[in-house]
Amino acid sequence: MDFGLLMPQFVYVLHLVPRLHDDQAWTESDHAVIGWHFAHLKAATERGQVILAGRTDEPGHKTCGLVIFEAPDAEAALAFMASEPAVKEGIMTAILHPYAVALQRK
């Protein structure tokens, strides 16, 4: 797939499930899922699909993650978001929005 050639853009916003708002509540399994989550996004970035991914630096109940990416259409965007390991494993929720990058630092 040729990402970057006027492909529609989307953003999904990630939130930790309430159980993980307390740092002490995290299990080894939860930490493993975060590793898969990072690897998934890194691979998508390397193949040119993800434009930007990151999170706010706030306590668990306030923090959120953003993933700005390209997909051929809304259905493919929803499928990409649903393939997110943190969403699939139930430690984060995600909401998808159509998006358009207007300005980007060079």
MODELLER restraints for C-alpha pairs under 7 A, 6 or more apart:
rsr = mdl.restraints
at = mdl.atoms
rsr.add(forms.Gaussian(group=physical.xy_distance, feature=features.Distance(at['CA:3:A'], at['CA:48:A']), mean=5.71, stdev=0.5))
rsr.add(forms.Gaussian(group=physical.xy_distance, feature=features.Distance(at['CA:3:A'], at['CA:49:A']), mean=5.65, stdev=0.5))
rsr.add(forms.Gaussian(group=physical.xy_distance, feature=features.Distance(at['CA:3:A'], at['CA:70:A']), mean=6.54, stdev=0.5))
rsr.add(forms.Gaussian(group=physical.xy_distance, feature=features.Distance(at['CA:7:A'], at['CA:70:A']), mean=5.90, stdev=0.5))
rsr.add(forms.Gaussian(group=physical.xy_distance, feature=features.Distance(at['CA:7:A'], at['CA:71:A']), mean=6.27, stdev=0.5))
rsr.add(forms.Gaussian(group=physical.xy_distance, feature=features.Distance(at['CA:7:A'], at['CA:72:A']), mean=5.93, stdev=0.5))
rsr.add(forms.Gaussian(group=physical.xy_distance, feature=features.Distance(at['CA:8:A'], at['CA:70:A']), mean=5.64, stdev=0.5))
rsr.add(forms.Gaussian(group=physical.xy_distance, feature=features.Distance(at['CA:8:A'], at['CA:71:A']), mean=5.84, stdev=0.5))
rsr.add(forms.Gaussian(group=physical.xy_distance, feature=features.Distance(at['CA:8:A'], at['CA:72:A']), mean=6.09, stdev=0.5))
rsr.add(forms.Gaussian(group=physical.xy_distance, feature=features.Distance(at['CA:8:A'], at['CA:73:A']), mean=6.56, stdev=0.5))
rsr.add(forms.Gaussian(group=physical.xy_distance, feature=features.Distance(at['CA:9:A'], at['CA:69:A']), mean=5.62, stdev=0.5))
rsr.add(forms.Gaussian(group=physical.xy_distance, feature=features.Distance(at['CA:9:A'], at['CA:70:A']), mean=4.40, stdev=0.5))
rsr.add(forms.Gaussian(group=physical.xy_distance, feature=features.Distance(at['CA:9:A'], at['CA:71:A']), mean=6.37, stdev=0.5))
rsr.add(forms.Gaussian(group=physical.xy_distance, feature=features.Distance(at['CA:9:A'], at['CA:98:A']), mean=6.31, stdev=0.5))
rsr.add(forms.Gaussian(group=physical.xy_distance, feature=features.Distance(at['CA:9:A'], at['CA:99:A']), mean=5.17, stdev=0.5))
rsr.add(forms.Gaussian(group=physical.xy_distance, feature=features.Distance(at['CA:9:A'], at['CA:100:A']), mean=5.64, stdev=0.5))
rsr.add(forms.Gaussian(group=physical.xy_distance, feature=features.Distance(at['CA:10:A'], at['CA:68:A']), mean=5.76, stdev=0.5))
rsr.add(forms.Gaussian(group=physical.xy_distance, feature=features.Distance(at['CA:10:A'], at['CA:69:A']), mean=5.48, stdev=0.5))
rsr.add(forms.Gaussian(group=physical.xy_distance, feature=features.Distance(at['CA:10:A'], at['CA:70:A']), mean=6.09, stdev=0.5))
rsr.add(forms.Gaussian(group=physical.xy_distance, feature=features.Distance(at['CA:10:A'], at['CA:77:A']), mean=6.93, stdev=0.5))
rsr.add(forms.Gaussian(group=physical.xy_distance, feature=features.Distance(at['CA:10:A'], at['CA:97:A']), mean=5.71, stdev=0.5))
rsr.add(forms.Gaussian(group=physical.xy_distance, feature=features.Distance(at['CA:10:A'], at['CA:98:A']), mean=4.43, stdev=0.5))
rsr.add(forms.Gaussian(group=physical.xy_distance, feature=features.Distance(at['CA:10:A'], at['CA:99:A']), mean=4.46, stdev=0.5))
rsr.add(forms.Gaussian(group=physical.xy_distance, feature=features.Distance(at['CA:11:A'], at['CA:66:A']), mean=6.67, stdev=0.5))
rsr.add(forms.Gaussian(group=physical.xy_distance, feature=features.Distance(at['CA:11:A'], at['CA:67:A']), mean=5.38, stdev=0.5))
rsr.add(forms.Gaussian(group=physical.xy_distance, feature=features.Distance(at['CA:11:A'], at['CA:68:A']), mean=4.34, stdev=0.5))
rsr.add(forms.Gaussian(group=physical.xy_distance, feature=features.Distance(at['CA:11:A'], at['CA:69:A']), mean=6.26, stdev=0.5))
rsr.add(forms.Gaussian(group=physical.xy_distance, feature=features.Distance(at['CA:11:A'], at['CA:96:A']), mean=5.87, stdev=0.5))
rsr.add(forms.Gaussian(group=physical.xy_distance, feature=features.Distance(at['CA:11:A'], at['CA:97:A']), mean=5.34, stdev=0.5))
rsr.add(forms.Gaussian(group=physical.xy_distance, feature=features.Distance(at['CA:11:A'], at['CA:98:A']), mean=6.34, stdev=0.5))
rsr.add(forms.Gaussian(group=physical.xy_distance, feature=features.Distance(at['CA:11:A'], at['CA:99:A']), mean=5.83, stdev=0.5))
rsr.add(forms.Gaussian(group=physical.xy_distance, feature=features.Distance(at['CA:12:A'], at['CA:66:A']), mean=5.84, stdev=0.5))
rsr.add(forms.Gaussian(group=physical.xy_distance, feature=features.Distance(at['CA:12:A'], at['CA:67:A']), mean=5.42, stdev=0.5))
rsr.add(forms.Gaussian(group=physical.xy_distance, feature=features.Distance(at['CA:12:A'], at['CA:68:A']), mean=6.80, stdev=0.5))
rsr.add(forms.Gaussian(group=physical.xy_distance, feature=features.Distance(at['CA:12:A'], at['CA:94:A']), mean=6.08, stdev=0.5))
rsr.add(forms.Gaussian(group=physical.xy_distance, feature=features.Distance(at['CA:12:A'], at['CA:95:A']), mean=5.26, stdev=0.5))
rsr.add(forms.Gaussian(group=physical.xy_distance, feature=features.Distance(at['CA:12:A'], at['CA:96:A']), mean=4.28, stdev=0.5))
rsr.add(forms.Gaussian(group=physical.xy_distance, feature=features.Distance(at['CA:12:A'], at['CA:97:A']), mean=6.06, stdev=0.5))
rsr.add(forms.Gaussian(group=physical.xy_distance, feature=features.Distance(at['CA:13:A'], at['CA:64:A']), mean=6.63, stdev=0.5))
rsr.add(forms.Gaussian(group=physical.xy_distance, feature=features.Distance(at['CA:13:A'], at['CA:65:A']), mean=5.60, stdev=0.5))
rsr.add(forms.Gaussian(group=physical.xy_distance, feature=features.Distance(at['CA:13:A'], at['CA:66:A']), mean=4.81, stdev=0.5))
rsr.add(forms.Gaussian(group=physical.xy_distance, feature=features.Distance(at['CA:13:A'], at['CA:67:A']), mean=6.73, stdev=0.5))
rsr.add(forms.Gaussian(group=physical.xy_distance, feature=features.Distance(at['CA:13:A'], at['CA:94:A']), mean=5.37, stdev=0.5))
rsr.add(forms.Gaussian(group=physical.xy_distance, feature=features.Distance(at['CA:13:A'], at['CA:95:A']), mean=5.36, stdev=0.5))
rsr.add(forms.Gaussian(group=physical.xy_distance, feature=features.Distance(at['CA:13:A'], at['CA:96:A']), mean=6.68, stdev=0.5))
rsr.add(forms.Gaussian(group=physical.xy_distance, feature=features.Distance(at['CA:14:A'], at['CA:64:A']), mean=5.40, stdev=0.5))
rsr.add(forms.Gaussian(group=physical.xy_distance, feature=features.Distance(at['CA:14:A'], at['CA:65:A']), mean=4.71, stdev=0.5))
rsr.add(forms.Gaussian(group=physical.xy_distance, feature=features.Distance(at['CA:14:A'], at['CA:66:A']), mean=6.28, stdev=0.5))
rsr.add(forms.Gaussian(group=physical.xy_distance, feature=features.Distance(at['CA:14:A'], at['CA:92:A']), mean=6.12, stdev=0.5))
rsr.add(forms.Gaussian(group=physical.xy_distance, feature=features.Distance(at['CA:14:A'], at['CA:93:A']), mean=5.58, stdev=0.5))
rsr.add(forms.Gaussian(group=physical.xy_distance, feature=features.Distance(at['CA:14:A'], at['CA:94:A']), mean=4.51, stdev=0.5))
rsr.add(forms.Gaussian(group=physical.xy_distance, feature=features.Distance(at['CA:14:A'], at['CA:95:A']), mean=6.86, stdev=0.5))
rsr.add(forms.Gaussian(group=physical.xy_distance, feature=features.Distance(at['CA:15:A'], at['CA:63:A']), mean=6.90, stdev=0.5))
rsr.add(forms.Gaussian(group=physical.xy_distance, feature=features.Distance(at['CA:15:A'], at['CA:64:A']), mean=4.95, stdev=0.5))
rsr.add(forms.Gaussian(group=physical.xy_distance, feature=features.Distance(at['CA:15:A'], at['CA:65:A']), mean=6.59, stdev=0.5))
rsr.add(forms.Gaussian(group=physical.xy_distance, feature=features.Distance(at['CA:15:A'], at['CA:92:A']), mean=5.28, stdev=0.5))
rsr.add(forms.Gaussian(group=physical.xy_distance, feature=features.Distance(at['CA:15:A'], at['CA:93:A']), mean=5.33, stdev=0.5))
rsr.add(forms.Gaussian(group=physical.xy_distance, feature=features.Distance(at['CA:15:A'], at['CA:94:A']), mean=6.52, stdev=0.5))
rsr.add(forms.Gaussian(group=physical.xy_distance, feature=features.Distance(at['CA:16:A'], at['CA:91:A']), mean=5.96, stdev=0.5))
rsr.add(forms.Gaussian(group=physical.xy_distance, feature=features.Distance(at['CA:16:A'], at['CA:92:A']), mean=4.38, stdev=0.5))
rsr.add(forms.Gaussian(group=physical.xy_distance, feature=features.Distance(at['CA:16:A'], at['CA:93:A']), mean=6.48, stdev=0.5))
rsr.add(forms.Gaussian(group=physical.xy_distance, feature=features.Distance(at['CA:17:A'], at['CA:91:A']), mean=5.51, stdev=0.5))
rsr.add(forms.Gaussian(group=physical.xy_distance, feature=features.Distance(at['CA:17:A'], at['CA:92:A']), mean=5.30, stdev=0.5))
rsr.add(forms.Gaussian(group=physical.xy_distance, feature=features.Distance(at['CA:17:A'], at['CA:93:A']), mean=6.63, stdev=0.5))
rsr.add(forms.Gaussian(group=physical.xy_distance, feature=features.Distance(at['CA:19:A'], at['CA:25:A']), mean=6.78, stdev=0.5))
rsr.add(forms.Gaussian(group=physical.xy_distance, feature=features.Distance(at['CA:20:A'], at['CA:26:A']), mean=6.09, stdev=0.5))
rsr.add(forms.Gaussian(group=physical.xy_distance, feature=features.Distance(at['CA:20:A'], at['CA:60:A']), mean=6.94, stdev=0.5))
rsr.add(forms.Gaussian(group=physical.xy_distance, feature=features.Distance(at['CA:21:A'], at['CA:60:A']), mean=4.25, stdev=0.5))
rsr.add(forms.Gaussian(group=physical.xy_distance, feature=features.Distance(at['CA:21:A'], at['CA:61:A']), mean=5.02, stdev=0.5))
rsr.add(forms.Gaussian(group=physical.xy_distance, feature=features.Distance(at['CA:22:A'], at['CA:60:A']), mean=6.70, stdev=0.5))
rsr.add(forms.Gaussian(group=physical.xy_distance, feature=features.Distance(at['CA:33:A'], at['CA:85:A']), mean=6.45, stdev=0.5))
rsr.add(forms.Gaussian(group=physical.xy_distance, feature=features.Distance(at['CA:33:A'], at['CA:86:A']), mean=5.98, stdev=0.5))
rsr.add(forms.Gaussian(group=physical.xy_distance, feature=features.Distance(at['CA:34:A'], at['CA:86:A']), mean=6.54, stdev=0.5))
rsr.add(forms.Gaussian(group=physical.xy_distance, feature=features.Distance(at['CA:36:A'], at['CA:85:A']), mean=6.19, stdev=0.5))
rsr.add(forms.Gaussian(group=physical.xy_distance, feature=features.Distance(at['CA:37:A'], at['CA:84:A']), mean=6.44, stdev=0.5))
rsr.add(forms.Gaussian(group=physical.xy_distance, feature=features.Distance(at['CA:37:A'], at['CA:85:A']), mean=5.14, stdev=0.5))
rsr.add(forms.Gaussian(group=physical.xy_distance, feature=features.Distance(at['CA:37:A'], at['CA:86:A']), mean=5.73, stdev=0.5))
rsr.add(forms.Gaussian(group=physical.xy_distance, feature=features.Distance(at['CA:44:A'], at['CA:50:A']), mean=5.50, stdev=0.5))
rsr.add(forms.Gaussian(group=physical.xy_distance, feature=features.Distance(at['CA:45:A'], at['CA:51:A']), mean=6.58, stdev=0.5))
rsr.add(forms.Gaussian(group=physical.xy_distance, feature=features.Distance(at['CA:49:A'], at['CA:69:A']), mean=5.56, stdev=0.5))
rsr.add(forms.Gaussian(group=physical.xy_distance, feature=features.Distance(at['CA:49:A'], at['CA:70:A']), mean=5.34, stdev=0.5))
rsr.add(forms.Gaussian(group=physical.xy_distance, feature=features.Distance(at['CA:50:A'], at['CA:68:A']), mean=6.03, stdev=0.5))
rsr.add(forms.Gaussian(group=physical.xy_distance, feature=features.Distance(at['CA:50:A'], at['CA:69:A']), mean=4.16, stdev=0.5))
rsr.add(forms.Gaussian(group=physical.xy_distance, feature=features.Distance(at['CA:50:A'], at['CA:70:A']), mean=6.48, stdev=0.5))
rsr.add(forms.Gaussian(group=physical.xy_distance, feature=features.Distance(at['CA:51:A'], at['CA:68:A']), mean=5.48, stdev=0.5))
rsr.add(forms.Gaussian(group=physical.xy_distance, feature=features.Distance(at['CA:51:A'], at['CA:69:A']), mean=5.13, stdev=0.5))
rsr.add(forms.Gaussian(group=physical.xy_distance, feature=features.Distance(at['CA:52:A'], at['CA:67:A']), mean=5.89, stdev=0.5))
rsr.add(forms.Gaussian(group=physical.xy_distance, feature=features.Distance(at['CA:52:A'], at['CA:68:A']), mean=5.20, stdev=0.5))
rsr.add(forms.Gaussian(group=physical.xy_distance, feature=features.Distance(at['CA:52:A'], at['CA:69:A']), mean=6.98, stdev=0.5))
rsr.add(forms.Gaussian(group=physical.xy_distance, feature=features.Distance(at['CA:53:A'], at['CA:66:A']), mean=5.57, stdev=0.5))
rsr.add(forms.Gaussian(group=physical.xy_distance, feature=features.Distance(at['CA:53:A'], at['CA:67:A']), mean=4.38, stdev=0.5))
rsr.add(forms.Gaussian(group=physical.xy_distance, feature=features.Distance(at['CA:53:A'], at['CA:68:A']), mean=6.30, stdev=0.5))
rsr.add(forms.Gaussian(group=physical.xy_distance, feature=features.Distance(at['CA:54:A'], at['CA:65:A']), mean=5.58, stdev=0.5))
rsr.add(forms.Gaussian(group=physical.xy_distance, feature=features.Distance(at['CA:54:A'], at['CA:66:A']), mean=5.60, stdev=0.5))
rsr.add(forms.Gaussian(group=physical.xy_distance, feature=features.Distance(at['CA:54:A'], at['CA:67:A']), mean=6.76, stdev=0.5))
rsr.add(forms.Gaussian(group=physical.xy_distance, feature=features.Distance(at['CA:55:A'], at['CA:63:A']), mean=6.93, stdev=0.5))
rsr.add(forms.Gaussian(group=physical.xy_distance, feature=features.Distance(at['CA:55:A'], at['CA:64:A']), mean=5.56, stdev=0.5))
rsr.add(forms.Gaussian(group=physical.xy_distance, feature=features.Distance(at['CA:55:A'], at['CA:65:A']), mean=3.95, stdev=0.5))
rsr.add(forms.Gaussian(group=physical.xy_distance, feature=features.Distance(at['CA:55:A'], at['CA:66:A']), mean=6.05, stdev=0.5))
rsr.add(forms.Gaussian(group=physical.xy_distance, feature=features.Distance(at['CA:56:A'], at['CA:63:A']), mean=5.31, stdev=0.5))
rsr.add(forms.Gaussian(group=physical.xy_distance, feature=features.Distance(at['CA:56:A'], at['CA:64:A']), mean=5.68, stdev=0.5))
rsr.add(forms.Gaussian(group=physical.xy_distance, feature=features.Distance(at['CA:56:A'], at['CA:65:A']), mean=6.37, stdev=0.5))
rsr.add(forms.Gaussian(group=physical.xy_distance, feature=features.Distance(at['CA:57:A'], at['CA:63:A']), mean=6.46, stdev=0.5))
rsr.add(forms.Gaussian(group=physical.xy_distance, feature=features.Distance(at['CA:71:A'], at['CA:77:A']), mean=5.31, stdev=0.5))
rsr.add(forms.Gaussian(group=physical.xy_distance, feature=features.Distance(at['CA:82:A'], at['CA:88:A']), mean=6.57, stdev=0.5))
rsr.add(forms.Gaussian(group=physical.xy_distance, feature=features.Distance(at['CA:86:A'], at['CA:92:A']), mean=5.38, stdev=0.5))
rsr.add(forms.Gaussian(group=physical.xy_distance, feature=features.Distance(at['CA:87:A'], at['CA:93:A']), mean=5.70, stdev=0.5))
rsr.add(forms.Gaussian(group=physical.xy_distance, feature=features.Distance(at['CA:87:A'], at['CA:94:A']), mean=6.83, stdev=0.5))
